[in-house]
Amino acid sequence: MLIQFAVENYRSFRDRCVLSLRASGDVAPDAALFAHIAEVGPVARAVALYGANASGKSNLLRAMVAGARTAVRGTTAADSPLPQQPFKLALEAGRASVVEYVYAVGDKVLTYELVTQAGAVLAERLTQNLGGAEIPLFDRKAPDSNGTASIAFGPALHHGQDRAAFLEFVAAGTRPNQPLVAEALARNVHELRWATDWLRGLADSMPGQFGRDLGSDAEQHLARSLEDVGQRRTFVEQVVSRADAGIVGVAIERGPLAGTSLQIRSAETRVRYLQGRSTDVKQQAALFAAQSAAFATDRDPVRAAKGAADAAAQAAASAAHAQSLDRELSDANRALAAAVDSARTLRFDHAPSGTATFALDDESEGTVQLLTLANRLYDARKTHVPLLVDELESSLHPHLARHLLGLFREGDRGGRSQIIFTTHSPDLLDDSLVPIDGTWFVEKDAGGASHLHSLADFDAGQLERLKGQLRQGYLVGRFGGIPLLGDPAELVAADAVPRGAP
């Protein structure tokens, strides 16, 4: 469960910004909206990020995912720089980027910080909070003048001399452009696995990245999730049915009918490429063989022997290359067959007048969004990795968006599931769905840098007076996070003035 997230020098976040999900004040929090963690107290389960378009809301979610992906995936080559997307509206070349996560695994509270600069790791640490003190699991310091980094492991990770020596071996082999977390996962350092699996889950928490991914591979992911008839499919079918979308059942078909997925298209492209290359190389081998035979008619015996030998060697090399390509082609054909066999197509049964079957492309964007969110909500109730959603209300009726949040709230009362979403909808600004401490606003300053502030930062008396009217307060600008558009009549009037007019 995420307790706090901090980011600095990432996309629109120039300065260090902190999103804290701890409960503030002395009021006993609602058990449906907060989870209790022994070391830190109540933590918000539902978190809403409000702000004008391009304020940086999505960038905050991106930072959460991108930082975790960098930590657990790292780089695959010594000369590959770590990905970095710094703030671009200020001339601060070479400035470090920072992500920091405070999260809970069971009752253990951990802090992971990753500092990157110029495509390499500048610093990295993982600590456990015990009684208010931070106990290091590992601490990686900035490289010295020789480019050598210092990595120290905490004593809690040492289980015997052999394991201590192995950890030192892992540290020594960690490249400057590789996070230690990624190296530890690759080398199966089980002492760190319990602490880093949460980061790995966060790295995979937004399939399809950002925006609506209505491509066939999103369909494959959804279809495979719903393939087994059980609680998941029942839950999704019930959510969609109650939304009055006309769907009464979901079916999954297997095989070539679903053959438009990216995986299949890639496999088909690979097969066609290898077929073409194999044909070309075989033709080339035949030409060299013909040349070798043609040299037999040359009147110069020395030239004939050398020319025939060279052409024969080239023919043999081309033939060997063709055999290698044929082996690759055989593997590619097997991969294509496996991809086609594993492909899935979603079908939706509709009622009431008889039963009609619709494909995913036949459904509205709102229905596709609902299906996707319902499936992800089911997962969210089973894991302590936050469910991240960019624009929760996208293509959904306001009542339906509220219903989904209600499902999340009631589906895991007192549990550790968590949802963090961006939104423009004032209808979701309701402390019965999202607590005051979980409601945040994102705004940009004059320099284009994003900043965060919480609804809990406002005067408690003011919030009490606005009880039940937070929506109206937000719309009139009391909390910020809204666009300042001015009077449309002024824009129309200005547009009506001819250019060059006094």
C-alpha positions in Angstrom: 0.0 0.0 0.0 1.3 3.4 -0.9 1.8 5.8 2.0 3.7 8.6 0.4 5.2 9.4 -3.0 7.7 12.1 -3.8 9.0 13.2 -7.2 11.5 15.8 -8.4 12.6 16.9 -11.9 10.3 14.6 -13.8 8.3 16.0 -16.8 6.2 19.0 -15.3 7.4 18.4 -11.7 10.5 20.7 -11.4 10.7 20.9 -7.6 10.3 18.2 -5.0 6.5 17.5 -4.6 5.1 15.1 -2.0 1.8 13.2 -2.1 1.1 12.1 1.4 -1.8 9.7 2.0 -1.6 9.7 5.8 -4.7 10.9 7.7 -4.4 14.3 9.3 -6.1 15.6 12.4 -7.5 13.8 15.4 -10.8 12.7 13.9 -11.3 9.0 13.8 -11.2 8.1 10.1 -13.9 6.0 8.3 -12.8 2.4 8.2 -14.2 2.1 4.6 -11.9 4.9 3.3 -8.8 4.3 5.4 -6.5 1.3 6.1 -4.7 1.2 9.4 -0.9 0.6 9.3 0.7 0.1 12.7 3.8 2.2 12.1 2.1 5.2 10.5 -1.6 5.1 11.4 -4.6 5.5 9.0 -3.8 5.8 5.2 -6.3 6.8 2.6 -7.5 4.0 0.3 -9.1 6.3 -2.3 -7.1 9.2 -3.7 -8.4 11.7 -6.3 -6.1 14.1 -8.2 -7.9 17.2 -9.5 -6.6 19.9 -11.8 -7.0 21.7 -15.1 -5.9 20.2 -18.3 -2.1 19.9 -18.6 -1.7 20.7 -14.9 0.4 17.6 -14.4 -2.1 15.1 -12.9 -1.2 12.4 -15.4 2.4 13.1 -15.0 2.2 12.3 -11.3 0.8 8.8 -12.2 3.4 8.5 -14.9 6.1 9.2 -12.4 4.9 6.5 -10.0 4.9 3.9 -12.8 8.1 5.1 -14.6 10.1 5.2 -11.4 9.1 1.7 -10.5 9.8 0.4 -14.0 13.2 1.9 -13.9 13.9 0.4 -10.5 12.9 -3.2 -11.4 13.7 -3.4 -15.1 16.8 -1.2 -15.3 18.9 -1.5 -18.5 20.0 -4.6 -20.5 23.3 -3.2 -21.8 26.3 -1.5 -20.3 26.0 1.4 -22.8 22.2 1.9 -22.4 21.3 5.0 -20.4 18.5 4.8 -17.8 15.4 6.5 -19.1 15.0 10.1 -17.7 12.4 12.7 -18.6 13.5 15.9 -16.8 11.7 19.2 -16.5 12.4 21.0 -19.8 11.2 24.6 -19.1 14.3 25.6 -17.2 18.0 25.6 -18.3 19.2 23.2 -15.6 21.2 20.7 -17.7 22.3 17.6 -15.8 20.0 18.0 -12.8 19.2 14.8 -11.0 15.7 13.3 -11.0 14.3 11.7 -7.9 11.5 9.3 -7.0 10.7 8.1 -3.5 8.1 5.6 -2.3 7.0 5.0 1.2 4.9 1.9 1.2 3.6 -1.0 3.4 4.2 -4.7 2.9 2.0 -6.3 5.5 2.8 -4.4 8.7 6.3 -3.5 7.5 6.9 0.1 6.3 9.6 0.6 3.6 11.1 3.6 1.9 12.7 3.3 -1.5 14.5 6.2 -3.2 16.1 6.3 -6.6 18.2 9.3 -7.8 19.3 9.3 -11.5 21.4 11.7 -13.4 22.7 11.6 -17.0 21.3 8.1 -17.6 23.0 6.5 -14.5 22.2 5.9 -10.8 23.4 8.7 -8.6 22.0 7.2 -5.3 19.6 4.5 -4.2 18.4 3.3 -0.9 15.9 0.9 0.6 15.1 1.2 4.3 12.6 -0.2 6.8 10.8 1.9 9.3 11.0 0.4 12.8 9.7 2.5 15.7 10.4 5.7 13.9 13.9 4.8 12.9 15.0 4.0 9.4 16.9 0.7 9.3 18.8 0.3 6.0 18.4 -2.8 3.8 20.9 -1.3 1.4 22.3 2.2 0.8 24.0 3.1 -2.5 26.1 6.3 -2.4 27.0 8.6 -5.3 30.1 7.4 -7.4 33.5 8.7 -6.4 35.9 10.6 -8.7 36.8 7.2 -10.2 33.2 6.4 -11.0 33.0 3.7 -8.3 29.8 3.6 -6.3 29.6 2.4 -2.7 26.8 -0.1 -1.9 26.4 -1.1 1.7 23.9 -3.8 2.8 22.1 -3.7 6.2 22.9 -6.5 8.7 19.3 -7.8 8.4 20.1 -9.1 4.9 23.1 -11.1 5.9 22.3 -14.8 6.5 25.7 -16.4 7.0 29.0 -15.7 5.5 28.2 -17.2 2.1 25.2 -15.0 1.6 27.1 -11.9 2.7 29.8 -12.7 0.1 27.1 -13.3 -2.5 25.5 -9.9 -1.8 28.9 -8.2 -2.1 29.4 -10.0 -5.4 26.0 -8.7 -6.7 26.9 -5.2 -5.5 30.3 -5.3 -7.3 28.6 -6.4 -10.5 26.0 -3.7 -10.6 26.7 -1.3 -13.4 26.5 2.5 -12.9 23.4 2.5 -15.2 21.7 -0.3 -13.3 19.5 0.1 -10.2 20.5 -2.4 -7.5 16.8 -3.5 -7.3 16.9 -4.6 -10.9 20.2 -6.4 -10.4 18.9 -8.1 -7.3 15.8 -9.3 -9.1 17.9 -10.6 -12.1 20.2 -12.5 -9.7 17.4 -13.8 -7.5 18.5 -12.2 -4.3 15.7 -13.6 -2.2 16.6 -11.5 0.8 15.2 -8.4 -1.0 12.4 -10.1 -2.8 9.7 -9.5 -0.1 10.5 -5.7 -0.2 10.8 -5.3 -4.0 7.9 -7.3 -5.2 5.6 -4.3 -4.4 7.7 -2.2 -6.8 7.4 -4.8 -9.5 3.7 -4.9 -9.1 3.5 -1.1 -9.4 5.7 -1.2 -12.6 3.0 -3.4 -14.2 0.0 -1.5 -12.8 -1.0 0.4 -15.9 -1.3 -1.9 -18.9 -1.4 0.0 -22.1 0.3 3.0 -20.6 -1.8 6.1 -20.7 -4.8 7.0 -22.7 -7.4 4.6 -24.0 -5.8 1.5 -25.5 -8.6 -0.1 -27.6 -6.3 -2.1 -29.7 -6.5 -5.9 -30.1 -3.8 -6.5 -27.5 -5.9 -4.8 -24.8 -8.7 -7.1 -25.9 -6.3 -10.1 -25.5 -5.4 -9.0 -21.9 -9.0 -8.6 -21.0 -10.1 -11.8 -22.7 -7.5 -13.9 -20.9 -8.4 -12.4 -17.6 -12.1 -13.4 -18.1 -11.5 -16.7 -19.8 -12.0 -18.9 -16.7 -15.6 -18.9 -15.6 -15.4 -17.9 -11.9 -15.7 -15.0 -9.5 -13.9 -12.5 -11.7 -16.1 -13.0 -14.7 -19.2 -13.0 -12.5 -18.1 -9.8 -10.9 -17.4 -8.1 -14.3 -20.7 -9.3 -15.8 -22.7 -8.1 -12.8 -21.0 -4.6 -12.9 -21.8 -4.3 -16.6 -25.3 -5.7 -16.3 -26.2 -3.2 -13.5 -24.9 -0.4 -15.6 -27.7 -1.0 -18.0 -25.3 -1.5 -20.9 -27.5 -4.2 -22.4 -24.9 -7.0 -21.9 -26.1 -10.1 -20.2 -23.1 -12.3 -20.7 -19.5 -12.5 -21.8 -18.0 -15.2 -24.0 -14.4 -15.8 -25.2 -13.6 -17.5 -28.5 -10.2 -19.0 -29.2 -8.1 -19.2 -32.3 -7.5 -17.4 -35.6 -10.6 -15.2 -35.4 -8.6 -13.1 -33.0 -5.6 -13.0 -35.4 -5.2 -9.2 -35.4 -3.3 -8.9 -32.2 0.1 -7.2 -32.2 1.7 -10.4 -31.1 0.3 -12.2 -34.2 1.0 -9.4 -36.5 4.6 -9.3 -35.3 5.0 -13.0 -35.7 3.5 -12.8 -39.2 6.0 -10.0 -40.2 8.9 -12.1 -38.9 7.8 -15.1 -40.9 7.4 -13.1 -44.1 10.8 -11.4 -43.6 12.6 -14.8 -43.1 10.8 -16.3 -46.0 12.0 -13.5 -48.3 15.6 -13.5 -46.9 15.8 -17.3 -47.3 14.7 -17.1 -50.9 17.1 -14.3 -51.7 20.1 -16.1 -50.1 19.3 -19.4 -51.9 19.1 -17.6 -55.2 22.5 -16.0 -54.3 24.0 -19.4 -53.6 22.7 -20.7 -56.9 24.3 -17.8 -58.7 27.7 -18.4 -57.0 27.5 -22.1 -57.9 26.8 -21.2 -61.5 29.7 -18.8 -61.5 32.0 -21.5 -60.1 30.9 -23.9 -62.9 31.4 -21.1 -65.5 35.1 -20.7 -64.6 35.7 -24.2 -66.1 35.7 -22.6 -69.6 38.3 -20.1 -68.7 41.5 -20.7 -70.8 43.7 -19.4 -68.0 44.0 -22.4 -65.7 45.3 -20.4 -62.7 42.5 -17.8 -63.0 40.0 -20.6 -63.6 41.0 -22.5 -60.5 41.0 -19.4 -58.3 37.7 -18.0 -59.6 36.0 -21.4 -59.3 37.3 -21.8 -55.7 36.2 -18.3 -54.6 32.7 -18.7 -56.2 32.4 -22.1 -54.6 33.3 -20.7 -51.2 30.8 -17.9 -51.6 28.1 -20.5 -52.7 28.9 -22.6 -49.6 28.7 -19.6 -47.3 25.4 -18.6 -48.8 24.0 -22.1 -48.5 25.0 -22.2 -44.9 23.3 -18.8 -44.3 20.2 -20.1 -46.0 20.1 -23.2 -43.7 20.4 -20.9 -40.7 17.6 -18.7 -42.0 15.4 -21.8 -42.6 16.0 -22.9 -38.9 14.9 -19.4 -37.8 11.9 -19.6 -40.1 10.9 -22.9 -38.6 11.1 -21.3 -35.1 9.1 -18.3 -36.3 6.4 -20.5 -37.8 6.1 -22.3 -34.5 5.8 -19.0 -32.6 3.2 -17.8 -35.1 1.2 -21.0 -34.6 1.4 -20.6 -30.8 0.3 -17.0 -31.0 -2.7 -17.9 -33.1 -3.6 -20.7 -30.9 -3.5 -18.5 -27.8 -5.4 -15.7 -29.3 -8.8 -14.7 -27.8 -11.8 -12.8 -29.1 -14.4 -11.3 -26.7 -18.1 -11.7 -27.5 -20.9 -10.0 -25.7 -24.4 -11.4 -25.4 -27.2 -8.8 -25.6 -30.9 -8.9 -24.6 -33.9 -8.5 -24.4 -35.2 -9.3 -27.8 -33.6 -12.6 -28.6 -29.9 -12.9 -28.1 -27.5 -10.9 -30.3 -23.7 -11.3 -30.1 -21.5 -8.2 -30.3 -17.7 -7.9 -30.8 -15.7 -5.5 -28.7 -15.5 -3.0 -31.6 -19.3 -2.9 -31.6 -19.5 -1.7 -28.0 -19.4 2.0 -27.1 -16.2 3.5 -25.6 -18.0 3.9 -22.3 -18.8 0.2 -22.2 -15.2 -0.7 -23.0 -14.0 1.6 -20.3 -16.5 0.0 -17.9 -15.3 -3.5 -18.7 -11.7 -2.6 -18.3 -12.2 -0.8 -15.0 -14.4 -3.6 -13.6 -11.7 -6.1 -14.4 -9.0 -3.9 -12.8 -11.2 -3.2 -9.8 -11.5 -7.0 -9.2 -7.7 -7.2 -9.2 -7.4 -4.2 -6.9 -9.3 -5.9 -4.2 -6.8 -8.8 -4.2 -3.6 -6.8 -4.1 -1.9 -4.1 -2.0 -0.5 -2.4 -5.1 -2.5 0.8 -5.9 -4.9 0.8 -8.9 -3.8 3.8 -11.0 -6.5 5.2 -13.3 -6.0 8.2 -15.6 -9.4 10.0 -15.9 -11.6 7.6 -14.1 -14.8 9.2 -15.4 -13.7 9.0 -19.1 -16.7 8.1 -21.2 -18.7 7.2 -18.1 -21.9 8.7 -16.8 -21.3 10.5 -13.5 -23.6 8.1 -11.6 -21.6 5.2 -13.0 -18.3 6.7 -12.0 -19.6 7.2 -8.4 -20.9 3.6 -8.4 -17.5 2.2 -9.3 -15.9 4.1 -6.4 -18.7 2.8 -4.1 -17.9 -0.7 -5.3 -14.3 -0.2 -4.5 -15.1 1.3 -1.0 -17.4 -1.5 0.0 -15.5 -4.3 -1.6 -12.6 -4.2 0.8 -13.7 -2.4 4.0 -10.8 -2.3 6.4 -8.5 -3.8 3.8 -5.3 -2.5 2.1 -6.6 -2.1 -1.5 -6.1 1.4 -2.9 -7.1 3.4 -5.9 -5.4 6.6 -7.1 -7.1 8.4 -10.0 -7.1 11.6 -11.9 -10.3 13.3 -12.7 -12.1 16.5 -13.8 -15.4 15.4 -12.4 -16.8 17.6 -9.5 -19.4 14.8 -8.9 -16.6 12.7 -7.4 -15.6 15.4 -4.9 -17.5 13.7 -2.1 -15.9 12.8 1.2 -18.1 9.7 1.4 -16.3 8.3 -1.6 -12.8 10.0 -1.3 -11.6 11.3 2.1 -10.5 14.9 2.6 -6.9 13.6 3.1 -7.1 11.7 -0.2 -8.3 14.7 -2.3 -5.4 16.6 -4.0 -5.1 19.4 -6.5 -2.4 19.9 -9.1 -1.6 23.4 -10.4 1.1 24.9 -12.5 3.0 28.1 -11.5 4.1 30.9 -13.9 7.2 28.9 -14.8 5.2 25.9 -16.0 6.1 23.7 -13.0 3.4 21.5 -11.3 2.7 21.7 -7.6 0.5 19.7 -5.2 -1.8 20.7 -2.4 -4.4 18.8 -0.4 -7.9 19.6 0.5 -6.8 18.9 4.1 -4.5 21.9 3.8 -7.6 24.2 3.9 -9.1 25.6 7.1 -11.1 22.9 9.0 -13.8 25.4 9.8 -14.2 26.3 6.1 -14.4 22.7 5.1 -17.0 22.0 7.8 -19.1 24.9 6.5 -18.8 23.4 3.0 -19.9 19.9 4.2 -21.9 18.4 1.5 -21.1 21.3 -0.8 -17.5 20.6 -1.7 -18.5 20.3 -5.4 -19.8 23.8 -5.5 -16.8 25.1 -3.6 -14.4 23.5 -6.2 -16.4 24.9 -9.2 -16.1 28.5 -7.9 -12.4 28.1 -7.4 -12.1 27.9 -3.6 -9.6 25.0 -3.7 -7.8 25.8 -7.0 -7.1 23.2 -9.6 -9.5 24.7 -12.2 -8.7 26.5 -15.5 -9.0 30.3 -15.5 -10.7 30.9 -18.8 -12.0 34.5 -18.6 -15.2 35.7 -20.3 -15.9 34.0 -23.7 -17.6 37.2 -24.9 -14.2 39.0 -24.7 -12.5 36.3 -26.9 -15.3 36.6 -29.4 -15.1 40.3 -29.4 -11.3 40.3 -29.8 -11.6 37.8 -32.7 -14.1 40.1 -34.5 -11.6 43.0 -34.6 -9.8 43.0 -38.0 -6.1 42.7 -37.9 -4.3 46.0 -38.0 -7.4 47.9 -36.7 -6.6 50.6 -34.2 
